[in-house]
Amino acid sequence: MMRGMLYQEVVIALVPTTASWQVPAFLKFGNWNDCPQSEVHVALMKHWYELYGAEVVGISNDVVEMQVKNPPKDMAESLHLALEQYIYCYDIVNQGVQTLKNLATALLESKIWYFWWD
């Protein structure tokens, strides 16, 4: 889907948890191509929830989108987060913003995090 376009069909799943970071475990999301296993998603998402208030707002076949309440406050913290995110999903740098520094700069202001795996 291109940004601003509408899907013809959307599937909504009700998952029996109040913690969005648990959703990948319920959906058994991951463990294909370069997409991490469910356990990795859960561990990182819990970590990012605790540090940044990041919550899963969407998962599709190869995409995760998170909404962030408290983005990193300074460049050092943002660079550390950028490295974590790169290890989790290198496509966001290699096929996206091109450098860790660019990702870190974007994370300073971003209330939405977007990950995809080919």
GUVEXKOL-904041 format. One record per residue: x, y, z of N, C-alpha, C, O in turn; residue number from 1; residue in three letters. Coordinates in steps of 0.2 Angstrom, whole numbers, always signed. Example, Ala and Ser with C-alpha at 12.3 -4.5 7.8 and 13.67 -1.06 7.14 Angstrom:
2
R,+66,-28,+39,+62,-22,+39,+66,-16,+39,+71,-17,+42,1,ALA;
R,+64,-11,+35,+68,-5,+36,+64,+0,+39,+67,+6,+40,2,SER;
//
This chain:
118
R,+4,-6,+0,+0,+0,+0,+4,+6,+0,+9,+6,+4,1,MET;
R,+3,+11,-4,+6,+17,-4,+3,+22,+1,-3,+22,+3,2,MET;
R,+7,+26,+4,+5,+31,+9,-1,+35,+7,-1,+38,+1,3,ARG;
R,-7,+35,+11,-12,+39,+8,-17,+35,+5,-23,+38,+3,4,GLY;
R,-16,+29,+3,-20,+25,-1,-24,+21,+4,-22,+20,+10,5,MET;
R,-30,+19,+2,-35,+14,+6,-34,+7,+4,-34,+6,-2,6,LEU;
R,-35,+3,+9,-35,-4,+7,-42,-6,+5,-47,-3,+8,7,TYR;
R,-43,-11,+1,-50,-13,-1,-53,-17,+5,-59,-17,+6,8,GLN;
R,-49,-21,+9,-51,-25,+14,-46,-24,+20,-40,-24,+19,9,GLU;
R,-48,-24,+26,-44,-24,+32,-46,-29,+37,-53,-30,+38,10,VAL;
R,-42,-33,+40,-44,-38,+45,-42,-35,+52,-36,-33,+53,11,VAL;
R,-46,-36,+56,-45,-34,+63,-45,-40,+68,-50,-44,+67,12,ILE;
R,-40,-41,+72,-40,-46,+76,-40,-44,+83,-37,-39,+85,13,ALA;
R,-44,-47,+87,-45,-46,+94,-40,-51,+98,-42,-57,+97,14,LEU;
R,-35,-48,+101,-30,-53,+104,-31,-52,+112,-32,-47,+115,15,VAL;
R,-32,-58,+116,-33,-58,+123,-27,-55,+127,-25,-59,+131,16,PRO;
R,-26,-49,+126,-20,-46,+131,-22,-39,+131,-24,-36,+126,17,THR;
R,-19,-35,+136,-20,-28,+136,-13,-25,+135,-12,-19,+135,18,THR;
R,-8,-29,+134,-1,-27,+133,+1,-28,+125,+1,-34,+123,19,ALA;
R,+1,-23,+122,+2,-24,+114,+9,-27,+113,+9,-30,+107,20,SER;
R,+14,-27,+117,+20,-30,+115,+19,-38,+115,+24,-41,+113,21,TRP;
R,+14,-41,+118,+13,-48,+118,+9,-50,+111,+9,-56,+110,22,GLN;
R,+7,-46,+108,+3,-47,+102,+7,-52,+97,+4,-57,+94,23,VAL;
R,+13,-51,+95,+17,-55,+91,+17,-63,+93,+17,-67,+89,24,PRO;
R,+17,-64,+100,+17,-71,+102,+10,-74,+101,+10,-80,+99,25,ALA;
R,+5,-70,+102,-2,-73,+100,-3,-74,+93,-6,-79,+91,26,PHE;
R,+0,-70,+89,-1,-71,+81,+5,-75,+78,+4,-77,+72,27,LEU;
R,+9,-77,+83,+15,-81,+80,+19,-78,+74,+20,-81,+69,28,LYS;
R,+19,-71,+75,+22,-67,+70,+30,-68,+70,+33,-67,+75,29,PHE;
R,+32,-69,+64,+39,-69,+63,+42,-76,+61,+38,-80,+59,30,GLY;
R,+49,-76,+61,+53,-82,+60,+52,-84,+53,+52,-90,+51,31,ASN;
R,+53,-80,+48,+53,-81,+41,+58,-76,+38,+58,-70,+40,32,TRP;
R,+61,-78,+33,+66,-73,+30,+71,-70,+35,+73,-73,+39,33,ASN;
R,+71,-63,+35,+75,-60,+40,+71,-57,+46,+73,-53,+50,34,ASP;
R,+64,-59,+46,+60,-57,+51,+61,-61,+58,+61,-67,+57,35,CYS;
R,+63,-58,+63,+64,-62,+69,+59,-66,+72,+53,-65,+70,36,PRO;
R,+60,-71,+76,+55,-75,+79,+51,-71,+84,+53,-66,+86,37,GLN;
R,+45,-74,+85,+40,-70,+90,+43,-68,+96,+42,-62,+99,38,SER;
R,+48,-72,+99,+51,-71,+105,+55,-64,+105,+55,-61,+110,39,GLU;
R,+58,-63,+100,+62,-57,+99,+58,-51,+98,+59,-46,+101,40,VAL;
R,+53,-52,+94,+48,-46,+94,+45,-44,+101,+45,-38,+103,41,HIS;
R,+43,-49,+105,+40,-48,+111,+45,-45,+116,+44,-40,+119,42,VAL;
R,+51,-47,+116,+56,-45,+121,+58,-37,+119,+58,-33,+123,43,ALA;
R,+59,-36,+113,+61,-29,+111,+55,-24,+112,+56,-19,+114,44,LEU;
R,+49,-27,+110,+43,-22,+111,+42,-21,+118,+40,-15,+120,45,MET;
R,+43,-26,+122,+42,-24,+130,+47,-19,+132,+46,-15,+136,46,LYS;
R,+53,-20,+130,+59,-16,+131,+57,-9,+129,+58,-4,+133,47,HIS;
R,+55,-8,+123,+53,-1,+120,+47,+2,+123,+47,+8,+124,48,TRP;
R,+42,-3,+125,+37,+0,+129,+39,+3,+136,+37,+8,+138,49,TYR;
R,+43,-1,+139,+45,+2,+146,+50,+8,+145,+49,+13,+150,50,GLU;
R,+54,+9,+140,+58,+15,+139,+54,+21,+136,+55,+26,+138,51,LEU;
R,+50,+19,+131,+48,+25,+127,+40,+25,+126,+37,+29,+123,52,TYR;
R,+37,+20,+130,+29,+20,+129,+27,+18,+122,+22,+20,+120,53,GLY;
R,+31,+14,+119,+30,+12,+112,+25,+6,+112,+26,+1,+116,54,ALA;
R,+19,+7,+108,+14,+1,+108,+13,-1,+101,+13,+4,+96,55,GLU;
R,+12,-7,+100,+10,-10,+93,+3,-7,+91,-2,-8,+95,56,VAL;
R,+3,-4,+85,-4,-2,+83,-6,-5,+76,-11,-4,+74,57,VAL;
R,-1,-9,+73,-3,-12,+67,+2,-18,+66,+8,-17,+66,58,GLY;
R,+0,-23,+63,+4,-29,+61,+1,-32,+55,-5,-33,+55,59,ILE;
R,+5,-32,+49,+2,-36,+43,+7,-41,+42,+11,-43,+46,60,SER;
R,+7,-44,+36,+11,-50,+34,+18,-49,+35,+22,-53,+36,61,ASN;
R,+21,-43,+34,+28,-41,+34,+30,-34,+37,+35,-32,+36,62,ASP;
R,+25,-31,+40,+26,-25,+43,+23,-24,+50,+18,-28,+52,63,VAL;
R,+27,-20,+54,+25,-19,+61,+25,-11,+62,+30,-8,+60,64,VAL;
R,+20,-8,+65,+20,-1,+66,+18,+0,+73,+14,-3,+76,65,GLU;
R,+22,+5,+76,+21,+6,+83,+20,+14,+84,+23,+18,+81,66,MET;
R,+16,+15,+89,+15,+22,+91,+19,+23,+98,+19,+19,+102,67,GLN;
R,+23,+29,+98,+28,+31,+103,+25,+37,+107,+24,+42,+104,68,VAL;
R,+25,+36,+114,+23,+41,+118,+29,+46,+120,+28,+52,+120,69,LYS;
R,+35,+43,+121,+41,+47,+123,+47,+45,+119,+51,+41,+121,70,ASN;
R,+48,+48,+113,+53,+47,+109,+60,+49,+113,+60,+52,+118,71,PRO;
R,+66,+46,+111,+72,+48,+114,+73,+55,+115,+71,+59,+110,72,PRO;
R,+76,+57,+120,+77,+65,+121,+83,+68,+119,+84,+74,+118,73,LYS;
R,+89,+64,+118,+95,+66,+115,+98,+62,+110,+96,+56,+109,74,ASP;
R,+103,+64,+107,+106,+60,+101,+109,+54,+103,+109,+49,+100,75,MET;
R,+113,+54,+109,+116,+48,+112,+111,+43,+113,+112,+37,+111,76,ALA;
R,+106,+44,+116,+100,+39,+117,+97,+37,+111,+96,+31,+110,77,GLU;
R,+96,+42,+106,+93,+40,+100,+98,+36,+95,+95,+31,+92,78,SER;
R,+104,+37,+96,+109,+33,+92,+109,+25,+95,+109,+21,+91,79,LEU;
R,+108,+25,+101,+108,+18,+104,+102,+14,+102,+102,+9,+100,80,HIS;
R,+96,+18,+102,+90,+15,+100,+90,+14,+92,+88,+8,+90,81,LEU;
R,+93,+18,+88,+94,+17,+81,+98,+10,+80,+96,+6,+76,82,ALA;
R,+103,+9,+84,+107,+3,+83,+102,-3,+85,+103,-8,+82,83,LEU;
R,+99,-3,+90,+94,-8,+92,+89,-10,+87,+88,-15,+85,84,GLU;
R,+86,-4,+84,+81,-5,+78,+85,-8,+72,+82,-12,+69,85,GLN;
R,+91,-6,+71,+94,-9,+65,+96,-16,+66,+95,-20,+61,86,TYR;
R,+98,-18,+72,+99,-25,+73,+92,-29,+72,+92,-35,+69,87,ILE;
R,+87,-26,+74,+80,-29,+74,+78,-30,+67,+75,-35,+65,88,TYR;
R,+79,-24,+63,+76,-24,+56,+81,-19,+52,+79,-13,+51,89,CYS;
R,+86,-22,+49,+91,-19,+45,+88,-15,+39,+91,-10,+37,90,TYR;
R,+82,-18,+36,+79,-14,+30,+77,-7,+32,+77,-3,+27,91,ASP;
R,+76,-5,+38,+74,+2,+39,+80,+7,+38,+79,+13,+36,92,ILE;
R,+86,+4,+38,+92,+8,+36,+94,+6,+29,+94,+11,+25,93,VAL;
R,+95,+0,+28,+98,-2,+21,+93,+0,+15,+96,+2,+10,94,ASN;
R,+87,-1,+16,+82,+1,+11,+78,+7,+12,+74,+9,+9,95,GLN;
R,+80,+10,+18,+76,+16,+20,+80,+23,+21,+82,+26,+16,96,GLY;
R,+82,+24,+27,+86,+31,+28,+93,+31,+27,+96,+36,+27,97,VAL;
R,+96,+25,+25,+103,+24,+23,+108,+24,+28,+113,+21,+27,98,GLN;
R,+108,+28,+34,+113,+27,+39,+110,+27,+46,+104,+29,+47,99,THR;
R,+113,+25,+51,+111,+24,+58,+110,+32,+60,+105,+33,+64,100,LEU;
R,+114,+36,+58,+114,+43,+61,+107,+46,+58,+104,+50,+62,101,LYS;
R,+105,+45,+52,+99,+47,+49,+93,+44,+53,+88,+48,+54,102,ASN;
R,+94,+38,+55,+88,+34,+58,+88,+38,+65,+82,+39,+68,103,LEU;
R,+93,+39,+69,+93,+42,+75,+90,+49,+75,+87,+51,+80,104,ALA;
R,+92,+53,+70,+89,+59,+69,+82,+59,+69,+78,+63,+72,105,THR;
R,+79,+54,+65,+72,+54,+64,+69,+51,+70,+63,+53,+71,106,ALA;
R,+72,+47,+74,+69,+44,+80,+68,+50,+85,+64,+49,+90,107,LEU;
R,+72,+55,+85,+71,+60,+90,+64,+64,+90,+62,+66,+95,108,LEU;
R,+61,+64,+84,+55,+67,+83,+49,+63,+82,+43,+65,+82,109,GLU;
R,+50,+57,+80,+45,+52,+78,+41,+49,+83,+43,+46,+88,110,SER;
R,+34,+50,+82,+29,+46,+87,+27,+40,+83,+23,+36,+86,111,LYS;
R,+30,+38,+78,+28,+32,+74,+34,+29,+72,+39,+32,+69,112,ILE;
R,+35,+22,+74,+40,+18,+71,+37,+13,+67,+32,+10,+68,113,TRP;
R,+41,+12,+61,+39,+7,+56,+44,+2,+54,+50,+4,+52,114,TYR;
R,+42,-4,+54,+47,-9,+52,+44,-14,+47,+38,-15,+47,115,PHE;
R,+49,-16,+42,+46,-21,+37,+52,-26,+36,+58,-24,+36,116,TRP;
R,+50,-32,+34,+55,-37,+32,+53,-40,+25,+47,-41,+24,117,TRP;
R,+58,-40,+21,+57,-43,+14,+58,-51,+14,+57,-54,+9,118,ASP;
//
